Amino acid sequence: MDIKQAKQQIKYTMQAYFAKDEFGGYALPPQRQRPVFLLGAPGIGKTAIVEQIAQELDVGFVAYSMTHHTRQSALGLPFIVQKQYGGETYDVSEYTMSEIIAAVYDSIEQTGHAEGILFLDEINCVSETLTPAMLQFLQYKVFGRHKVPDCGDRRQPARIQPHGARFRPGNVGPPQAHRC
């Protein structure tokens, strides 16, 4: 498969993922949608191809390099809150929002695109401590307690209803395009 064919296959997949049924919901439910993996030598244009597809489909695009992420930077940083349980007050760890999920919300706010492609570059380079969280993210679109924004009523603008958006994870590793 050459680059042109790979681009077309990815575009068809994204069109299928963004397609709506007669009620305005996704024709292919998000829980059935699988990540798209691109494998290829560095510098052949994987990121540029996916960005072009996002532009052609008029959807948002967030590219995020995974090479330097630790578990904490991807999942969010811990902080302590006090909670009441059975009349007793306890210190409990909670986590800030993932930088990656925050980047999706920022993109929605900045562009107004309620749908888009989340492109995780160099996903094959994540640390061993981050691998389980990445697998959870690829399957459930969740980092820790924070999800990629869910689809909602498309008639509401994203900046008023930030959960009215749906970004599809698209994942890139370092020589053929295939769908997992």
MODELLER restraints for C-alpha pairs under 7 A, 6 or more apart:
rsr = mdl.restraints
at = mdl.atoms
rsr.add(forms.Gaussian(group=physical.xy_distance, feature=features.Distance(at['CA:1:A'], at['CA:176:A']), mean=6.83, stdev=0.5))
rsr.add(forms.Gaussian(group=physical.xy_distance, feature=features.Distance(at['CA:6:A'], at['CA:177:A']), mean=5.98, stdev=0.5))
rsr.add(forms.Gaussian(group=physical.xy_distance, feature=features.Distance(at['CA:7:A'], at['CA:49:A']), mean=6.39, stdev=0.5))
rsr.add(forms.Gaussian(group=physical.xy_distance, feature=features.Distance(at['CA:11:A'], at['CA:53:A']), mean=6.04, stdev=0.5))
rsr.add(forms.Gaussian(group=physical.xy_distance, feature=features.Distance(at['CA:17:A'], at['CA:28:A']), mean=6.12, stdev=0.5))
rsr.add(forms.Gaussian(group=physical.xy_distance, feature=features.Distance(at['CA:17:A'], at['CA:33:A']), mean=6.77, stdev=0.5))
rsr.add(forms.Gaussian(group=physical.xy_distance, feature=features.Distance(at['CA:18:A'], at['CA:26:A']), mean=6.58, stdev=0.5))
rsr.add(forms.Gaussian(group=physical.xy_distance, feature=features.Distance(at['CA:19:A'], at['CA:26:A']), mean=5.88, stdev=0.5))
rsr.add(forms.Gaussian(group=physical.xy_distance, feature=features.Distance(at['CA:19:A'], at['CA:27:A']), mean=5.67, stdev=0.5))
rsr.add(forms.Gaussian(group=physical.xy_distance, feature=features.Distance(at['CA:20:A'], at['CA:26:A']), mean=4.45, stdev=0.5))
rsr.add(forms.Gaussian(group=physical.xy_distance, feature=features.Distance(at['CA:20:A'], at['CA:27:A']), mean=4.89, stdev=0.5))
rsr.add(forms.Gaussian(group=physical.xy_distance, feature=features.Distance(at['CA:21:A'], at['CA:27:A']), mean=4.83, stdev=0.5))
rsr.add(forms.Gaussian(group=physical.xy_distance, feature=features.Distance(at['CA:34:A'], at['CA:180:A']), mean=6.32, stdev=0.5))
rsr.add(forms.Gaussian(group=physical.xy_distance, feature=features.Distance(at['CA:35:A'], at['CA:138:A']), mean=6.60, stdev=0.5))
rsr.add(forms.Gaussian(group=physical.xy_distance, feature=features.Distance(at['CA:35:A'], at['CA:169:A']), mean=5.76, stdev=0.5))
rsr.add(forms.Gaussian(group=physical.xy_distance, feature=features.Distance(at['CA:35:A'], at['CA:170:A']), mean=5.36, stdev=0.5))
rsr.add(forms.Gaussian(group=physical.xy_distance, feature=features.Distance(at['CA:35:A'], at['CA:171:A']), mean=6.37, stdev=0.5))
rsr.add(forms.Gaussian(group=physical.xy_distance, feature=features.Distance(at['CA:35:A'], at['CA:180:A']), mean=6.41, stdev=0.5))
rsr.add(forms.Gaussian(group=physical.xy_distance, feature=features.Distance(at['CA:36:A'], at['CA:170:A']), mean=5.02, stdev=0.5))
rsr.add(forms.Gaussian(group=physical.xy_distance, feature=features.Distance(at['CA:36:A'], at['CA:171:A']), mean=5.76, stdev=0.5))
rsr.add(forms.Gaussian(group=physical.xy_distance, feature=features.Distance(at['CA:36:A'], at['CA:178:A']), mean=6.90, stdev=0.5))
rsr.add(forms.Gaussian(group=physical.xy_distance, feature=features.Distance(at['CA:36:A'], at['CA:179:A']), mean=5.01, stdev=0.5))
rsr.add(forms.Gaussian(group=physical.xy_distance, feature=features.Distance(at['CA:36:A'], at['CA:180:A']), mean=6.34, stdev=0.5))
rsr.add(forms.Gaussian(group=physical.xy_distance, feature=features.Distance(at['CA:37:A'], at['CA:170:A']), mean=6.51, stdev=0.5))
rsr.add(forms.Gaussian(group=physical.xy_distance, feature=features.Distance(at['CA:37:A'], at['CA:171:A']), mean=4.82, stdev=0.5))
rsr.add(forms.Gaussian(group=physical.xy_distance, feature=features.Distance(at['CA:37:A'], at['CA:172:A']), mean=5.16, stdev=0.5))
rsr.add(forms.Gaussian(group=physical.xy_distance, feature=features.Distance(at['CA:37:A'], at['CA:173:A']), mean=6.76, stdev=0.5))
rsr.add(forms.Gaussian(group=physical.xy_distance, feature=features.Distance(at['CA:37:A'], at['CA:177:A']), mean=6.43, stdev=0.5))
rsr.add(forms.Gaussian(group=physical.xy_distance, feature=features.Distance(at['CA:37:A'], at['CA:178:A']), mean=6.10, stdev=0.5))
rsr.add(forms.Gaussian(group=physical.xy_distance, feature=features.Distance(at['CA:37:A'], at['CA:179:A']), mean=6.09, stdev=0.5))
rsr.add(forms.Gaussian(group=physical.xy_distance, feature=features.Distance(at['CA:37:A'], at['CA:180:A']), mean=6.95, stdev=0.5))
rsr.add(forms.Gaussian(group=physical.xy_distance, feature=features.Distance(at['CA:38:A'], at['CA:171:A']), mean=6.59, stdev=0.5))
rsr.add(forms.Gaussian(group=physical.xy_distance, feature=features.Distance(at['CA:38:A'], at['CA:172:A']), mean=4.68, stdev=0.5))
rsr.add(forms.Gaussian(group=physical.xy_distance, feature=features.Distance(at['CA:38:A'], at['CA:173:A']), mean=6.00, stdev=0.5))
rsr.add(forms.Gaussian(group=physical.xy_distance, feature=features.Distance(at['CA:38:A'], at['CA:176:A']), mean=6.68, stdev=0.5))
rsr.add(forms.Gaussian(group=physical.xy_distance, feature=features.Distance(at['CA:38:A'], at['CA:177:A']), mean=4.74, stdev=0.5))
rsr.add(forms.Gaussian(group=physical.xy_distance, feature=features.Distance(at['CA:38:A'], at['CA:178:A']), mean=6.71, stdev=0.5))
rsr.add(forms.Gaussian(group=physical.xy_distance, feature=features.Distance(at['CA:39:A'], at['CA:172:A']), mean=6.18, stdev=0.5))
rsr.add(forms.Gaussian(group=physical.xy_distance, feature=features.Distance(at['CA:39:A'], at['CA:173:A']), mean=5.06, stdev=0.5))
rsr.add(forms.Gaussian(group=physical.xy_distance, feature=features.Distance(at['CA:39:A'], at['CA:174:A']), mean=4.92, stdev=0.5))
rsr.add(forms.Gaussian(group=physical.xy_distance, feature=features.Distance(at['CA:39:A'], at['CA:175:A']), mean=4.72, stdev=0.5))
rsr.add(forms.Gaussian(group=physical.xy_distance, feature=features.Distance(at['CA:39:A'], at['CA:176:A']), mean=5.31, stdev=0.5))
rsr.add(forms.Gaussian(group=physical.xy_distance, feature=features.Distance(at['CA:39:A'], at['CA:177:A']), mean=5.82, stdev=0.5))
rsr.add(forms.Gaussian(group=physical.xy_distance, feature=features.Distance(at['CA:40:A'], at['CA:174:A']), mean=5.07, stdev=0.5))
rsr.add(forms.Gaussian(group=physical.xy_distance, feature=features.Distance(at['CA:40:A'], at['CA:175:A']), mean=4.05, stdev=0.5))
rsr.add(forms.Gaussian(group=physical.xy_distance, feature=features.Distance(at['CA:40:A'], at['CA:176:A']), mean=6.26, stdev=0.5))
rsr.add(forms.Gaussian(group=physical.xy_distance, feature=features.Distance(at['CA:41:A'], at['CA:174:A']), mean=5.84, stdev=0.5))
rsr.add(forms.Gaussian(group=physical.xy_distance, feature=features.Distance(at['CA:41:A'], at['CA:175:A']), mean=6.63, stdev=0.5))
rsr.add(forms.Gaussian(group=physical.xy_distance, feature=features.Distance(at['CA:42:A'], at['CA:174:A']), mean=6.62, stdev=0.5))
rsr.add(forms.Gaussian(group=physical.xy_distance, feature=features.Distance(at['CA:51:A'], at['CA:61:A']), mean=6.35, stdev=0.5))
rsr.add(forms.Gaussian(group=physical.xy_distance, feature=features.Distance(at['CA:54:A'], at['CA:60:A']), mean=6.27, stdev=0.5))
rsr.add(forms.Gaussian(group=physical.xy_distance, feature=features.Distance(at['CA:54:A'], at['CA:61:A']), mean=6.03, stdev=0.5))
rsr.add(forms.Gaussian(group=physical.xy_distance, feature=features.Distance(at['CA:54:A'], at['CA:116:A']), mean=6.88, stdev=0.5))
rsr.add(forms.Gaussian(group=physical.xy_distance, feature=features.Distance(at['CA:54:A'], at['CA:117:A']), mean=6.75, stdev=0.5))
rsr.add(forms.Gaussian(group=physical.xy_distance, feature=features.Distance(at['CA:59:A'], at['CA:113:A']), mean=5.76, stdev=0.5))
rsr.add(forms.Gaussian(group=physical.xy_distance, feature=features.Distance(at['CA:59:A'], at['CA:115:A']), mean=5.52, stdev=0.5))
rsr.add(forms.Gaussian(group=physical.xy_distance, feature=features.Distance(at['CA:59:A'], at['CA:116:A']), mean=4.62, stdev=0.5))
rsr.add(forms.Gaussian(group=physical.xy_distance, feature=features.Distance(at['CA:60:A'], at['CA:113:A']), mean=5.24, stdev=0.5))
rsr.add(forms.Gaussian(group=physical.xy_distance, feature=features.Distance(at['CA:60:A'], at['CA:115:A']), mean=5.92, stdev=0.5))
rsr.add(forms.Gaussian(group=physical.xy_distance, feature=features.Distance(at['CA:60:A'], at['CA:116:A']), mean=3.91, stdev=0.5))
rsr.add(forms.Gaussian(group=physical.xy_distance, feature=features.Distance(at['CA:60:A'], at['CA:117:A']), mean=6.13, stdev=0.5))
rsr.add(forms.Gaussian(group=physical.xy_distance, feature=features.Distance(at['CA:61:A'], at['CA:116:A']), mean=5.41, stdev=0.5))
rsr.add(forms.Gaussian(group=physical.xy_distance, feature=features.Distance(at['CA:61:A'], at['CA:117:A']), mean=4.94, stdev=0.5))
rsr.add(forms.Gaussian(group=physical.xy_distance, feature=features.Distance(at['CA:61:A'], at['CA:118:A']), mean=6.09, stdev=0.5))
rsr.add(forms.Gaussian(group=physical.xy_distance, feature=features.Distance(at['CA:62:A'], at['CA:104:A']), mean=6.54, stdev=0.5))
rsr.add(forms.Gaussian(group=physical.xy_distance, feature=features.Distance(at['CA:62:A'], at['CA:107:A']), mean=6.99, stdev=0.5))
rsr.add(forms.Gaussian(group=physical.xy_distance, feature=features.Distance(at['CA:62:A'], at['CA:117:A']), mean=6.33, stdev=0.5))
rsr.add(forms.Gaussian(group=physical.xy_distance, feature=features.Distance(at['CA:62:A'], at['CA:118:A']), mean=4.90, stdev=0.5))
rsr.add(forms.Gaussian(group=physical.xy_distance, feature=features.Distance(at['CA:62:A'], at['CA:119:A']), mean=5.93, stdev=0.5))
rsr.add(forms.Gaussian(group=physical.xy_distance, feature=features.Distance(at['CA:63:A'], at['CA:118:A']), mean=6.13, stdev=0.5))
rsr.add(forms.Gaussian(group=physical.xy_distance, feature=features.Distance(at['CA:63:A'], at['CA:119:A']), mean=4.58, stdev=0.5))
rsr.add(forms.Gaussian(group=physical.xy_distance, feature=features.Distance(at['CA:63:A'], at['CA:120:A']), mean=6.04, stdev=0.5))
rsr.add(forms.Gaussian(group=physical.xy_distance, feature=features.Distance(at['CA:63:A'], at['CA:121:A']), mean=6.94, stdev=0.5))
rsr.add(forms.Gaussian(group=physical.xy_distance, feature=features.Distance(at['CA:64:A'], at['CA:119:A']), mean=6.11, stdev=0.5))
rsr.add(forms.Gaussian(group=physical.xy_distance, feature=features.Distance(at['CA:64:A'], at['CA:120:A']), mean=5.03, stdev=0.5))
rsr.add(forms.Gaussian(group=physical.xy_distance, feature=features.Distance(at['CA:64:A'], at['CA:121:A']), mean=5.92, stdev=0.5))
rsr.add(forms.Gaussian(group=physical.xy_distance, feature=features.Distance(at['CA:65:A'], at['CA:120:A']), mean=5.87, stdev=0.5))
rsr.add(forms.Gaussian(group=physical.xy_distance, feature=features.Distance(at['CA:65:A'], at['CA:121:A']), mean=4.60, stdev=0.5))
rsr.add(forms.Gaussian(group=physical.xy_distance, feature=features.Distance(at['CA:65:A'], at['CA:122:A']), mean=6.09, stdev=0.5))
rsr.add(forms.Gaussian(group=physical.xy_distance, feature=features.Distance(at['CA:66:A'], at['CA:120:A']), mean=6.44, stdev=0.5))
rsr.add(forms.Gaussian(group=physical.xy_distance, feature=features.Distance(at['CA:66:A'], at['CA:121:A']), mean=5.87, stdev=0.5))
rsr.add(forms.Gaussian(group=physical.xy_distance, feature=features.Distance(at['CA:66:A'], at['CA:122:A']), mean=5.50, stdev=0.5))
rsr.add(forms.Gaussian(group=physical.xy_distance, feature=features.Distance(at['CA:66:A'], at['CA:123:A']), mean=5.60, stdev=0.5))
rsr.add(forms.Gaussian(group=physical.xy_distance, feature=features.Distance(at['CA:66:A'], at['CA:125:A']), mean=6.83, stdev=0.5))
rsr.add(forms.Gaussian(group=physical.xy_distance, feature=features.Distance(at['CA:66:A'], at['CA:126:A']), mean=6.15, stdev=0.5))
rsr.add(forms.Gaussian(group=physical.xy_distance, feature=features.Distance(at['CA:67:A'], at['CA:122:A']), mean=5.89, stdev=0.5))
rsr.add(forms.Gaussian(group=physical.xy_distance, feature=features.Distance(at['CA:67:A'], at['CA:125:A']), mean=5.44, stdev=0.5))
rsr.add(forms.Gaussian(group=physical.xy_distance, feature=features.Distance(at['CA:67:A'], at['CA:126:A']), mean=6.04, stdev=0.5))
rsr.add(forms.Gaussian(group=physical.xy_distance, feature=features.Distance(at['CA:69:A'], at['CA:126:A']), mean=6.88, stdev=0.5))
rsr.add(forms.Gaussian(group=physical.xy_distance, feature=features.Distance(at['CA:70:A'], at['CA:127:A']), mean=6.68, stdev=0.5))
rsr.add(forms.Gaussian(group=physical.xy_distance, feature=features.Distance(at['CA:70:A'], at['CA:130:A']), mean=6.40, stdev=0.5))
rsr.add(forms.Gaussian(group=physical.xy_distance, feature=features.Distance(at['CA:71:A'], at['CA:129:A']), mean=6.12, stdev=0.5))
rsr.add(forms.Gaussian(group=physical.xy_distance, feature=features.Distance(at['CA:71:A'], at['CA:130:A']), mean=4.78, stdev=0.5))
rsr.add(forms.Gaussian(group=physical.xy_distance, feature=features.Distance(at['CA:73:A'], at['CA:98:A']), mean=6.72, stdev=0.5))
rsr.add(forms.Gaussian(group=physical.xy_distance, feature=features.Distance(at['CA:73:A'], at['CA:99:A']), mean=6.56, stdev=0.5))
rsr.add(forms.Gaussian(group=physical.xy_distance, feature=features.Distance(at['CA:74:A'], at['CA:98:A']), mean=5.29, stdev=0.5))
rsr.add(forms.Gaussian(group=physical.xy_distance, feature=features.Distance(at['CA:74:A'], at['CA:99:A']), mean=6.03, stdev=0.5))
rsr.add(forms.Gaussian(group=physical.xy_distance, feature=features.Distance(at['CA:74:A'], at['CA:100:A']), mean=6.46, stdev=0.5))
rsr.add(forms.Gaussian(group=physical.xy_distance, feature=features.Distance(at['CA:75:A'], at['CA:97:A']), mean=6.99, stdev=0.5))
rsr.add(forms.Gaussian(group=physical.xy_distance, feature=features.Distance(at['CA:75:A'], at['CA:98:A']), mean=4.68, stdev=0.5))
rsr.add(forms.Gaussian(group=physical.xy_distance, feature=features.Distance(at['CA:75:A'], at['CA:143:A']), mean=5.41, stdev=0.5))
rsr.add(forms.Gaussian(group=physical.xy_distance, feature=features.Distance(at['CA:75:A'], at['CA:144:A']), mean=5.67, stdev=0.5))
rsr.add(forms.Gaussian(group=physical.xy_distance, feature=features.Distance(at['CA:76:A'], at['CA:95:A']), mean=5.48, stdev=0.5))
rsr.add(forms.Gaussian(group=physical.xy_distance, feature=features.Distance(at['CA:76:A'], at['CA:96:A']), mean=4.71, stdev=0.5))
rsr.add(forms.Gaussian(group=physical.xy_distance, feature=features.Distance(at['CA:76:A'], at['CA:97:A']), mean=5.08, stdev=0.5))
rsr.add(forms.Gaussian(group=physical.xy_distance, feature=features.Distance(at['CA:76:A'], at['CA:98:A']), mean=4.32, stdev=0.5))
rsr.add(forms.Gaussian(group=physical.xy_distance, feature=features.Distance(at['CA:76:A'], at['CA:99:A']), mean=6.79, stdev=0.5))
rsr.add(forms.Gaussian(group=physical.xy_distance, feature=features.Distance(at['CA:77:A'], at['CA:95:A']), mean=5.25, stdev=0.5))
rsr.add(forms.Gaussian(group=physical.xy_distance, feature=features.Distance(at['CA:77:A'], at['CA:96:A']), mean=5.24, stdev=0.5))
rsr.add(forms.Gaussian(group=physical.xy_distance, feature=features.Distance(at['CA:78:A'], at['CA:93:A']), mean=6.12, stdev=0.5))
rsr.add(forms.Gaussian(group=physical.xy_distance, feature=features.Distance(at['CA:78:A'], at['CA:94:A']), mean=5.54, stdev=0.5))
rsr.add(forms.Gaussian(group=physical.xy_distance, feature=features.Distance(at['CA:78:A'], at['CA:95:A']), mean=4.36, stdev=0.5))
rsr.add(forms.Gaussian(group=physical.xy_distance, feature=features.Distance(at['CA:78:A'], at['CA:96:A']), mean=6.38, stdev=0.5))
rsr.add(forms.Gaussian(group=physical.xy_distance, feature=features.Distance(at['CA:79:A'], at['CA:93:A']), mean=5.60, stdev=0.5))
rsr.add(forms.Gaussian(group=physical.xy_distance, feature=features.Distance(at['CA:79:A'], at['CA:94:A']), mean=5.49, stdev=0.5))
rsr.add(forms.Gaussian(group=physical.xy_distance, feature=features.Distance(at['CA:79:A'], at['CA:95:A']), mean=5.96, stdev=0.5))
rsr.add(forms.Gaussian(group=physical.xy_distance, feature=features.Distance(at['CA:80:A'], at['CA:91:A']), mean=6.11, stdev=0.5))
rsr.add(forms.Gaussian(group=physical.xy_distance, feature=features.Distance(at['CA:80:A'], at['CA:92:A']), mean=5.45, stdev=0.5))
rsr.add(forms.Gaussian(group=physical.xy_distance, feature=features.Distance(at['CA:80:A'], at['CA:93:A']), mean=4.68, stdev=0.5))
rsr.add(forms.Gaussian(group=physical.xy_distance, feature=features.Distance(at['CA:80:A'], at['CA:94:A']), mean=6.20, stdev=0.5))
rsr.add(forms.Gaussian(group=physical.xy_distance, feature=features.Distance(at['CA:81:A'], at['CA:91:A']), mean=5.63, stdev=0.5))
rsr.add(forms.Gaussian(group=physical.xy_distance, feature=features.Distance(at['CA:81:A'], at['CA:92:A']), mean=5.32, stdev=0.5))
rsr.add(forms.Gaussian(group=physical.xy_distance, feature=features.Distance(at['CA:81:A'], at['CA:93:A']), mean=6.40, stdev=0.5))
rsr.add(forms.Gaussian(group=physical.xy_distance, feature=features.Distance(at['CA:81:A'], at['CA:94:A']), mean=6.98, stdev=0.5))
rsr.add(forms.Gaussian(group=physical.xy_distance, feature=features.Distance(at['CA:82:A'], at['CA:89:A']), mean=6.38, stdev=0.5))
rsr.add(forms.Gaussian(group=physical.xy_distance, feature=features.Distance(at['CA:82:A'], at['CA:90:A']), mean=5.45, stdev=0.5))
rsr.add(forms.Gaussian(group=physical.xy_distance, feature=features.Distance(at['CA:82:A'], at['CA:91:A']), mean=4.60, stdev=0.5))
rsr.add(forms.Gaussian(group=physical.xy_distance, feature=features.Distance(at['CA:82:A'], at['CA:92:A']), mean=5.99, stdev=0.5))
rsr.add(forms.Gaussian(group=physical.xy_distance, feature=features.Distance(at['CA:83:A'], at['CA:89:A']), mean=5.55, stdev=0.5))
rsr.add(forms.Gaussian(group=physical.xy_distance, feature=features.Distance(at['CA:83:A'], at['CA:90:A']), mean=5.40, stdev=0.5))
rsr.add(forms.Gaussian(group=physical.xy_distance, feature=features.Distance(at['CA:83:A'], at['CA:91:A']), mean=6.51, stdev=0.5))
rsr.add(forms.Gaussian(group=physical.xy_distance, feature=features.Distance(at['CA:83:A'], at['CA:92:A']), mean=6.79, stdev=0.5))
rsr.add(forms.Gaussian(group=physical.xy_distance, feature=features.Distance(at['CA:84:A'], at['CA:90:A']), mean=6.30, stdev=0.5))
rsr.add(forms.Gaussian(group=physical.xy_distance, feature=features.Distance(at['CA:97:A'], at['CA:146:A']), mean=6.37, stdev=0.5))
rsr.add(forms.Gaussian(group=physical.xy_distance, feature=features.Distance(at['CA:98:A'], at['CA:143:A']), mean=6.65, stdev=0.5))
rsr.add(forms.Gaussian(group=physical.xy_distance, feature=features.Distance(at['CA:101:A'], at['CA:148:A']), mean=5.87, stdev=0.5))
rsr.add(forms.Gaussian(group=physical.xy_distance, feature=features.Distance(at['CA:108:A'], at['CA:114:A']), mean=5.87, stdev=0.5))
rsr.add(forms.Gaussian(group=physical.xy_distance, feature=features.Distance(at['CA:108:A'], at['CA:158:A']), mean=6.45, stdev=0.5))
rsr.add(forms.Gaussian(group=physical.xy_distance, feature=features.Distance(at['CA:109:A'], at['CA:159:A']), mean=5.54, stdev=0.5))
rsr.add(forms.Gaussian(group=physical.xy_distance, feature=features.Distance(at['CA:112:A'], at['CA:158:A']), mean=6.19, stdev=0.5))
rsr.add(forms.Gaussian(group=physical.xy_distance, feature=features.Distance(at['CA:112:A'], at['CA:159:A']), mean=6.96, stdev=0.5))
rsr.add(forms.Gaussian(group=physical.xy_distance, feature=features.Distance(at['CA:114:A'], at['CA:158:A']), mean=5.55, stdev=0.5))
rsr.add(forms.Gaussian(group=physical.xy_distance, feature=features.Distance(at['CA:114:A'], at['CA:164:A']), mean=6.64, stdev=0.5))
rsr.add(forms.Gaussian(group=physical.xy_distance, feature=features.Distance(at['CA:114:A'], at['CA:165:A']), mean=4.33, stdev=0.5))
rsr.add(forms.Gaussian(group=physical.xy_distance, feature=features.Distance(at['CA:114:A'], at['CA:166:A']), mean=6.45, stdev=0.5))
rsr.add(forms.Gaussian(group=physical.xy_distance, feature=features.Distance(at['CA:115:A'], at['CA:165:A']), mean=5.44, stdev=0.5))
rsr.add(forms.Gaussian(group=physical.xy_distance, feature=features.Distance(at['CA:115:A'], at['CA:166:A']), mean=4.93, stdev=0.5))
rsr.add(forms.Gaussian(group=physical.xy_distance, feature=features.Distance(at['CA:115:A'], at['CA:167:A']), mean=5.26, stdev=0.5))
rsr.add(forms.Gaussian(group=physical.xy_distance, feature=features.Distance(at['CA:116:A'], at['CA:166:A']), mean=6.80, stdev=0.5))
rsr.add(forms.Gaussian(group=physical.xy_distance, feature=features.Distance(at['CA:116:A'], at['CA:167:A']), mean=4.63, stdev=0.5))
rsr.add(forms.Gaussian(group=physical.xy_distance, feature=features.Distance(at['CA:116:A'], at['CA:168:A']), mean=6.28, stdev=0.5))
rsr.add(forms.Gaussian(group=physical.xy_distance, feature=features.Distance(at['CA:117:A'], at['CA:167:A']), mean=5.34, stdev=0.5))
rsr.add(forms.Gaussian(group=physical.xy_distance, feature=features.Distance(at['CA:117:A'], at['CA:168:A']), mean=4.93, stdev=0.5))
rsr.add(forms.Gaussian(group=physical.xy_distance, feature=features.Distance(at['CA:117:A'], at['CA:169:A']), mean=5.98, stdev=0.5))
rsr.add(forms.Gaussian(group=physical.xy_distance, feature=features.Distance(at['CA:117:A'], at['CA:170:A']), mean=6.32, stdev=0.5))
rsr.add(forms.Gaussian(group=physical.xy_distance, feature=features.Distance(at['CA:118:A'], at['CA:167:A']), mean=6.07, stdev=0.5))
rsr.add(forms.Gaussian(group=physical.xy_distance, feature=features.Distance(at['CA:118:A'], at['CA:168:A']), mean=5.75, stdev=0.5))
rsr.add(forms.Gaussian(group=physical.xy_distance, feature=features.Distance(at['CA:118:A'], at['CA:169:A']), mean=4.57, stdev=0.5))
rsr.add(forms.Gaussian(group=physical.xy_distance, feature=features.Distance(at['CA:118:A'], at['CA:170:A']), mean=5.58, stdev=0.5))
rsr.add(forms.Gaussian(group=physical.xy_distance, feature=features.Distance(at['CA:119:A'], at['CA:169:A']), mean=6.14, stdev=0.5))
rsr.add(forms.Gaussian(group=physical.xy_distance, feature=features.Distance(at['CA:119:A'], at['CA:170:A']), mean=4.75, stdev=0.5))
rsr.add(forms.Gaussian(group=physical.xy_distance, feature=features.Distance(at['CA:119:A'], at['CA:171:A']), mean=5.57, stdev=0.5))
rsr.add(forms.Gaussian(group=physical.xy_distance, feature=features.Distance(at['CA:120:A'], at['CA:170:A']), mean=6.39, stdev=0.5))
rsr.add(forms.Gaussian(group=physical.xy_distance, feature=features.Distance(at['CA:120:A'], at['CA:171:A']), mean=4.88, stdev=0.5))
rsr.add(forms.Gaussian(group=physical.xy_distance, feature=features.Distance(at['CA:120:A'], at['CA:172:A']), mean=6.00, stdev=0.5))
rsr.add(forms.Gaussian(group=physical.xy_distance, feature=features.Distance(at['CA:121:A'], at['CA:171:A']), mean=6.39, stdev=0.5))
rsr.add(forms.Gaussian(group=physical.xy_distance, feature=features.Distance(at['CA:121:A'], at['CA:172:A']), mean=4.97, stdev=0.5))
rsr.add(forms.Gaussian(group=physical.xy_distance, feature=features.Distance(at['CA:121:A'], at['CA:173:A']), mean=6.64, stdev=0.5))
rsr.add(forms.Gaussian(group=physical.xy_distance, feature=features.Distance(at['CA:122:A'], at['CA:172:A']), mean=5.85, stdev=0.5))
rsr.add(forms.Gaussian(group=physical.xy_distance, feature=features.Distance(at['CA:122:A'], at['CA:173:A']), mean=5.05, stdev=0.5))
rsr.add(forms.Gaussian(group=physical.xy_distance, feature=features.Distance(at['CA:122:A'], at['CA:174:A']), mean=6.45, stdev=0.5))
rsr.add(forms.Gaussian(group=physical.xy_distance, feature=features.Distance(at['CA:123:A'], at['CA:171:A']), mean=6.68, stdev=0.5))
rsr.add(forms.Gaussian(group=physical.xy_distance, feature=features.Distance(at['CA:123:A'], at['CA:172:A']), mean=6.00, stdev=0.5))
rsr.add(forms.Gaussian(group=physical.xy_distance, feature=features.Distance(at['CA:123:A'], at['CA:173:A']), mean=5.40, stdev=0.5))
rsr.add(forms.Gaussian(group=physical.xy_distance, feature=features.Distance(at['CA:124:A'], at['CA:173:A']), mean=5.14, stdev=0.5))
rsr.add(forms.Gaussian(group=physical.xy_distance, feature=features.Distance(at['CA:124:A'], at['CA:174:A']), mean=6.94, stdev=0.5))
rsr.add(forms.Gaussian(group=physical.xy_distance, feature=features.Distance(at['CA:133:A'], at['CA:143:A']), mean=6.69, stdev=0.5))
rsr.add(forms.Gaussian(group=physical.xy_distance, feature=features.Distance(at['CA:136:A'], at['CA:142:A']), mean=6.65, stdev=0.5))
rsr.add(forms.Gaussian(group=physical.xy_distance, feature=features.Distance(at['CA:137:A'], at['CA:143:A']), mean=5.71, stdev=0.5))
rsr.add(forms.Gaussian(group=physical.xy_distance, feature=features.Distance(at['CA:141:A'], at['CA:147:A']), mean=5.83, stdev=0.5))
rsr.add(forms.Gaussian(group=physical.xy_distance, feature=features.Distance(at['CA:141:A'], at['CA:148:A']), mean=5.73, stdev=0.5))
rsr.add(forms.Gaussian(group=physical.xy_distance, feature=features.Distance(at['CA:142:A'], at['CA:148:A']), mean=6.30, stdev=0.5))
rsr.add(forms.Gaussian(group=physical.xy_distance, feature=features.Distance(at['CA:148:A'], at['CA:167:A']), mean=6.64, stdev=0.5))
rsr.add(forms.Gaussian(group=physical.xy_distance, feature=features.Distance(at['CA:149:A'], at['CA:163:A']), mean=5.07, stdev=0.5))
rsr.add(forms.Gaussian(group=physical.xy_distance, feature=features.Distance(at['CA:149:A'], at['CA:165:A']), mean=5.39, stdev=0.5))
rsr.add(forms.Gaussian(group=physical.xy_distance, feature=features.Distance(at['CA:149:A'], at['CA:166:A']), mean=5.39, stdev=0.5))
rsr.add(forms.Gaussian(group=physical.xy_distance, feature=features.Distance(at['CA:149:A'], at['CA:167:A']), mean=6.82, stdev=0.5))
rsr.add(forms.Gaussian(group=physical.xy_distance, feature=features.Distance(at['CA:150:A'], at['CA:163:A']), mean=5.44, stdev=0.5))
rsr.add(forms.Gaussian(group=physical.xy_distance, feature=features.Distance(at['CA:150:A'], at['CA:164:A']), mean=6.20, stdev=0.5))
rsr.add(forms.Gaussian(group=physical.xy_distance, feature=features.Distance(at['CA:150:A'], at['CA:165:A']), mean=5.47, stdev=0.5))
rsr.add(forms.Gaussian(group=physical.xy_distance, feature=features.Distance(at['CA:150:A'], at['CA:166:A']), mean=5.03, stdev=0.5))
rsr.add(forms.Gaussian(group=physical.xy_distance, feature=features.Distance(at['CA:151:A'], at['CA:163:A']), mean=6.70, stdev=0.5))
rsr.add(forms.Gaussian(group=physical.xy_distance, feature=features.Distance(at['CA:151:A'], at['CA:164:A']), mean=5.06, stdev=0.5))
rsr.add(forms.Gaussian(group=physical.xy_distance, feature=features.Distance(at['CA:151:A'], at['CA:165:A']), mean=4.69, stdev=0.5))
rsr.add(forms.Gaussian(group=physical.xy_distance, feature=features.Distance(at['CA:151:A'], at['CA:166:A']), mean=4.75, stdev=0.5))
rsr.add(forms.Gaussian(group=physical.xy_distance, feature=features.Distance(at['CA:152:A'], at['CA:163:A']), mean=6.59, stdev=0.5))
rsr.add(forms.Gaussian(group=physical.xy_distance, feature=features.Distance(at['CA:152:A'], at['CA:164:A']), mean=4.19, stdev=0.5))
rsr.add(forms.Gaussian(group=physical.xy_distance, feature=features.Distance(at['CA:152:A'], at['CA:165:A']), mean=6.41, stdev=0.5))
rsr.add(forms.Gaussian(group=physical.xy_distance, feature=features.Distance(at['CA:153:A'], at['CA:164:A']), mean=5.99, stdev=0.5))
rsr.add(forms.Gaussian(group=physical.xy_distance, feature=features.Distance(at['CA:154:A'], at['CA:164:A']), mean=6.47, stdev=0.5))
rsr.add(forms.Gaussian(group=physical.xy_distance, feature=features.Distance(at['CA:156:A'], at['CA:164:A']), mean=6.98, stdev=0.5))
rsr.add(forms.Gaussian(group=physical.xy_distance, feature=features.Distance(at['CA:158:A'], at['CA:164:A']), mean=5.73, stdev=0.5))
rsr.add(forms.Gaussian(group=physical.xy_distance, feature=features.Distance(at['CA:158:A'], at['CA:165:A']), mean=6.52, stdev=0.5))
